[in-house]
């Protein structure tokens, strides 16, 4: 059932690397004979695979509220009914957290993503891997953007942009040959409500941060799909940082794809069952630690983020 699957997805569980885990979301995009077309959809994240238990989705948006959950997997102790009850309670808590500011959270990233992509493709940087004009008969990258607002403590929130990208043989094909997520974050946590908050002035600061994250995520995605750099053999880094969906900080080992001095793009070694699996695009100013990985480094939970 959907709720059981979601209950098995919390970040703190999935960092454990088991022998049966798969890592397909770490794989590079496959090379294509024809240029890849990029199309955006508003379908949003899947409750089956993309979201942990207890998140709240702002109505009529793809804005997800998380980080407020406190129950862990306690609902699993009481079977399906326990999971349903836990999900309902924690979703209600998330709703209450944003009840006074939902008007400023009516955010649709698709139009802006389309504009950013069009502007980036006007250069020759992503040719010939990415098609400037969509070709329905060629490979198509279907991208659904969504926003995750993660409470770092009782009042402060860090926004994240997710791009869930799936490659299809053609625009009309339901089959997929590859998929991953691109996850971008910038800056420090900011109060959700009040003066100088994320939602003040109709969410001006939130929209500015999301715009920055969206541009970084799209650039990383287009670069990845156009050049499909290998993960094996890439420099390994150890990163300590905050992550979406939970208050805790994490230490992660991953393959570095790019570092321009201000933005780190890396692929953490995280199993596919994890809702943070994919390519991370991080503002380096917000990192706690970044260094070359050693043989002793492992992905781990660090603290509660407070």
Secondary structure, DSSP 8 states (H G I E B T S, - for coil): -HHHHHHTT-HHHHTS--TT---GGGS-----SS-BEEEEE-----TTTT--TT-EE-TTS-EEEES----TTGGGGGHHHHHHHHHHHHHHHHHHHTTTTGGGG----HHHHHHHHHHHHTSSTTTTTB-SS--TTS-EEEEEEEEEEEESSSSEEEEEEEEEEEEESSTT----SEEEEEEEE-S--EESSSTTSTTHHHHHHHHHHHHHHHHHHHHHHHHHHHH---STTS-EEEEEEE-TTSSSEEEEEEEEEEE-SSEEEEEE---TTSTT-SEEEEEGGG-SEEEE--TT---EEEE---
